[in-house]
Amino acid sequence: MSDLPDPADPAPAADHSPAEDAVAPARKRPKPGERRVQILQALASMLEQPGADRITTAALAGKLSVSEAALYRHFASKAQMFEGLIEFIESSIFTLINQISEREPDAQQQARRITHVLLQFGEKNPGMTRVMVGDALVFENERLIARMNQFFDRVESQLRQCLRGVARYRRRQGAAVLEPVKHVAGIRLSDLKEIDGQRDRLLRNTAQFVAGSPANNVLLTGARGTGKSSLIKACLNEFAAQGLRLIEVDKAELTDLPDIADLVAERPERFIIFCDDLSFEEGEAGYKALKSMLDGTVAASSDNVLIYATSNRRHLLPEKMKDNLGASYTDEGELHPGEAVEEKISLSERFGLWISFYPFSQDEYLAIVAQWLQHLGMTEADIQAARPEALIFALEHGATHRD
């Protein structure tokens, strides 16, 4: 902890007896917070000793040449002293991680540098390393171990974001670029309930694609909030380690699909172009661009690209009454759609796999709520108590949905 003052510095006069003042020169009063820092420095130093057992406040006070009461003027308990060390660890590590994320554009380099930061911090601070790995917390309050576990969960989440391989397509100064997405939902397939059939179909298709086998472009349609986008993100997390990557493309940028295909054509990874909440109005340019790519005319030579799209519209285009005016009937009364209708359904028909999602029943909705509350650490009693509020939330928002 090089940022902290040396704990061997003289203690302030308030921490020793008046009798000492009669024979010793007056000590300089510490700056605000200085004694607190000295206590943490001394604790970290004691943890560095080989084979150190449980540290007592008496031993810590002795190292600082102060009374135990002096320690408790700055910390309510020894657990708070350890929390002070953990706060220092968190602040130091995540400040450096944030700097790496801002300055290093390459995701793999980010992960390497973050790992290096952790190893270097541990090497320079052996006492705090014992706190990080839990060795120094064995005889302490259980919440300290839980807090360190949360620290490593955050670090793991940061590394997952680096390696997950999600990019957003943008055009910068006339050039097509893929920008890494810094914060990606860490949702897993096991987190999703009540959509087992849809999950299995998308999972099977994605597994075939990652393995280099024939796979389909996929259109996921249905009611809002039923897990369409979440399922795609969960599939990405499932197969990221096997080379699956996802490129998020806005509807306005679909005209650049040929450029996107060119950007990734020679790369070894497998790419899903993800179009979320997709729908078109008549005459939009992106409609024809997407149709061309689904036909295979854009990326016929790129077998490492698929399109996954979600939409609340089954056919991606608004269906109007006037479109039915061109319909014809046979003598037997058989209905034949007109050209306008056939054109509107032609885009969705070009997706090889359609997966439909449906509104949840109340029981399914409450099961999903219970799972997420359990995931957040709530007790069974708390979950049961939250059921009425969950139903009120659903009524106020007009649906029982996932997102």
N, C-alpha and C positions, 0 to 999 in steps of 0.2 A: 504494500500500500504506500507507494512512494509519495502520493499526494498528501498524506497525513503527517503531522509533526511526530518527531521521535518521542515515544512515551517515556524515555529516560529524562526528558526535560524536567526541570524543577516543578513540583506541584504548587498550586496557589496556596496562599496563607490560610484560606478558609478551610482547608482540608487537614490542618494539623493543630495541635493544641496550643493554647496561649503560652504555656511554659516554654515551648520551643522558641517562641518569638523573643523571649528574654535573652536567649543565647545565640540566636541566629539572625542574620540580617533579614529585613523584610523582603519577601518574595514578590516578584512582579505578578500582578493580577492577570489571569489569562483572559484572552479575548472571548467574546460570547461564542459558545460552542466548542471552544478549544479543549476543555476537559473531556467533553463527550467524545471528541475525536481521539484523545489520548487513551481513553478507556478501550475504544474499539481497536486501536493500534496494539495495545498491550494484549488484548484477547487474541488477536490474530497472531501475535508473536508467540504466545504460549501454546497455541495450537500447532506451531511449527516444530515443537520439541518432539523428538522420536519417542514413540510409545506413550504419548501423553494420554493420561486417563481423563476422567470427567473433571472439568475445571470448576472449582468452587469460587464463589464470590470472595471468600476469605483469601484464597491464593491470588486472585486478581488484584484485590486491594493491597496485598502485600507487595506485589510487583510494582505497583504505583506509589507505594509508601503513603497510602491514605487509609482511612477507615472504610468499613463496608457501608456505613451510613453515607459517606461521600459518594459512593457509586450510585446509591439509590436516589440521590438528589438529581441524577441525570437519566437514570433508567429505572422504571418501576419494577423490573424483574430481570433476571439473567436472560430469560427468553427474549426480552426486548433488546438486549445487547446483541444476541445472535441475529435478531431481525435487522439490527443496524448494519451488521456485516453483510447480510443477504441483500439489503437495499444498495449497499456499495457495489456488490457484485453485479446486481441487475443494472444499475446505472452505468457502470463502466462498460460492461459487455454490450448492452443494447445501444449505447451511444456510438460505439465503434461499428456495430452492425448497421446502424442507420447511415453512417458515413459511407460504408462500403456500398450499400444499396443505391445511394445517390450518385456515387462517383464511378462505379464499375458497371458498364452496360452489359457485359457478358455474364449470363446466368451461371455457367459452370465456374467461371473465375470468382464470382460472388461466393459460391459455396466453398471453394477452396480457401478463400481469404477468411471467411467466417470460421471455418474449422481451425485455421492457423491462429486466429485471435483467441479462440478458446484454449488451445494448447499452450500458447505463449502466456496467457493470463495464469493458467495453472502452474506453469514452470516458475514464474516470477513470484507467485503468491501461494506457497505450499500450505500455509495455514488455512487460507480460505478455500483451497482445493479440498481440504478435508470436510469443510462445510458443504461444498458443492456435491461431493459424492455421498454425503450423508454419514460418513465415519464419525465426525465430531458431534453429530446430532442424535446418536443412538440413545443416550440417556436423557435427552432433552424433550421439550414439549413436542407432541406429535404434529402440531400445526407447522412447525419449522420444516419438518421433512416434507409435508404437503406443499409448502411454499416453494421449496427447492424443486420438487417435481413439476410444479407449474412453470418454474423458470425453464427447465429443460423442455417442457412441452412447447413453450414459446420459441425456443431455439430450433427445435425440430420442425415446427410450423414454418419458420423462416427458411430453413434449408429445403423443405418441401416446395415452398414457393419458388425457390431458385431453380430447382430441378424438375419442376412439374412441366415446364415447357409450354406455357400459354403465351401467345402473342396476339397483339391487336394490329390489324393492318391499317396503315396510314400512308398518305401521300405527302411527302415533304419536298417542297421546291421542285415539283414535277417528277420526283423519283419515288418509286414504290419502296416502302420500308416496312419491316415487321418490328414493332416495339414490344418488349416484354411486359407482361401484366404483372405488377408487383404484388398485388393482393388477390389471391385466388381462393375461392371457397374450398375448404378442406373436407367436403362432404364425401362419405364413403357409401358404397352400395348397401352395407349393413344398416345405414342410417335411414334407409327408405322403406316405408311400410305401405301395405295395401296396393302395391303396384307390381306384384311378383311376376305376373304374366308379361307386362311391358318390359320389366327389367330383364327377364330371361331372353327375350327376343333381341333387345338391343345389345345385350352382353354377348350373345352368340355371334351376331353380325360383326361386332367390334373385334372379338377374338379372332375371327376369320381374317379380318382386314390386317390386324397386327401380324398374323402368321404368314401373310402374303398370299392367302387364298382368296378366291372370288368373294366379294362382299358388295352390299348395296348402299346407294345413297338412301338416307332415311328422312322421312317427314313425320314428326311427332305432332299430333293435333289434339285439341280438346279444350276443356274448360280451363280457365286461368287458375294458377295456383295448385295444379294437380301433380306437379313434380316433373314436368317435361324437361326443363332446363337443368334441374337438379340431377336428373338421371344421366344426362350427357356429361356433366361435370364429374359425377361419381365414376363413370366409365373411364374418363381421362385419368383420374387418380388411380384406378385399378390397373391401367396398362402403361402408365408413364414410364415405369422402370424398363419396360420392354420396347421403348422407342416411340410410343404414341405421343403426338403433339397436337395442339389445338390452336387454330387461328380464328379469332373472332372478327367477323366482317359485318359492318353495318349495311343496311339496305342501300344507302346512297353510294356505297363503294362496290356494289356488285358488278358494275361495268368494268371494274379493274380485275375481274377474275382471271383473265389471261395472264396479266402481270404476276398475280399471286402464284399461279401454276408454274410460271417460269422461275420464280424465286426459289421454289422448293423442289423443282423437278430432279435435280441432281443430288439431293440430300438423301442419306440412308434412312432417315426417320419416316414414320407414317403420319400423314397430316389429315386432320379433320377440319374442314372449313365450317365454322359454326355460325349460323344465322339465327339469331334469337328473335322471337315474336315477329315473325315475318308475315307481311301481307302487302299487297300491291293495290294501287288504284289504276284505272285504265290509262294506258299510254306511258307508264313509267319505264325508263330505259333499263333499269335493273332486271325487269321481267324477262326481256329477251336475252340478256346476258346469262342469267341463271338457266334459262331454257337451253341455250346453246351448250353450256357446260354439262348439263344433265344428259344431253344428247351425245356427249362425247366429242363434240367438234372442237372444243378448246383444249382439253387435256387428254387427248386420246393416247398419247405416249406416256402419260404420267400415271402409273398405277399406284402411286403412293399418296393419292389425294381422294378423299371422299367428302361429301357434303351432308351435314346433319343440320336440319332446320326445324324450328318449332313455330307453331302458329295456332291462334285461336280459330282461324278459318280453315275449314276442311279443304277448300280448293284455292286458298291464298288470294282470291279475288272476290270482291263483293258480288253477290248474286242479286240481280234486280228483276222486277216483274217484266220489264220490256224485253229482257233476254228470251223470254218464253214465247214471244210473239212469232218468232220464226219457226216454232215447232210444227211438225206435220203429223197427220194421222193416216193410218191405213184404213181400208174398208172395214176391217175387223175392230177398229178403234185403238190399234196399237200406236203408242206415242213415240215419235222420233224427235230428239232434241234438235234445235236449230244450230247453225254454225256458231252463233255467239256463245251458246252454252258449251258446246264442244271445245271451243277455244279456251274458255275459262277453266275447264277441268283438265285441259291437256297438260298444264304445267305440273300439277300435283301427280298426275299419272306417270310422269317421268321419274319419280322417285321409286326405286325398286322395292322399298319396304315402307309401308304405312303402319304407324303404331298409334292407336287411339287411346285417349285418356278420358275418364268420366268423373263427374262430381262425386265426392265422397258422401257416404251415408253418415249420419250422426255418430254411430258407433265407430266407424272407421276413423272419422275425424278425431274423436276423443282418444282413440288408441294411438294416433300419431302425436297428439298433444302429450299424452302420458310418456311416450318414448323420449321426446325431446326434453321434457322436464326431468326425467330420470337421467338423461345424458348430462344435464346441467347440475346434477347432484342433489336434487330435491328428494325428500322422503316420500314414502307411499301415502302418508297422511296428508302431506302438502299437495301431492298430485290430486288426491281425491277432493281436497278443498278447492283446487283451482278449476275443477270441472265447470261450475256455474259461470265463472268469469270467461272461460274458453268459449262457452256457448253464446254468451253475450257478445263477445268479440266477433264470433261468426255472424251473428245476426246484424250487428252494426256494419259489417263489411260485406254483407250480402252473399256470403258463401262460406262453406267449410273447406278451407284450402290449406295447402302446405306452406307456401312462401309468405 
